[in-house]
């Protein structure tokens, strides 16, 4: 390892930060998937919702 010019403390810090970001992204994806599973596919009508909001104002 002495032949490789690398700041090992900085390298390890970057790798740990990268792994933490990856873990956070995986958790966020799981939560999004859980929310998607709760909504029934095809039952939400965006156009109807927009019309209702416009009628209220």
N, C-alpha and C positions, 0 to 999 in steps of 0.2 A: 504494500500500500504506500510505501514511502516514495515509490517512483511516480505515482499518480499525483498530479498537482490538483488537489481538491480541498476546499474548506469543508471538512467533514461535518462540523457542527451545523453549518449553514445548509449543507446538503440534507442532513437528517431532518432539520427543521422544515425544509421545503417538502420533503416526502411525507412527514407527519401531517402537515397542513393539507397537502393534497389528499391524503387518505381520509382526513376528517371531512373535507368538502365532498368527497365521493360518498361517504357514509350519509351525510346530510341530504345529498341529492337522492340517494336510494330511499331514505325515509320519506322525503317529500313525495316521491313517486308512488310509494305505497299508500300514503294518505290520499293522494289524488285518485288512485285506483279504488280505494274504499268509498270515496264520495261518488265516483262514477257508478259503482255497483249498487248504490242506494237509489239512484234514479233509474226509472224504467225507460228503456230505450224506445224512442219514437213517440213518447207521450208528451214531450214538451214542445209546444208550438211557439217559436220565437216571434213570428209575425203577429200572432194573436196577443202575445204579451206586450209587444210594442204598440199595437192598436189600443189596448186597454190603457196603457200609460198615457198615450196622446189624448184619449178621451177624457181623462181625469184632469188634464190641465186646461 
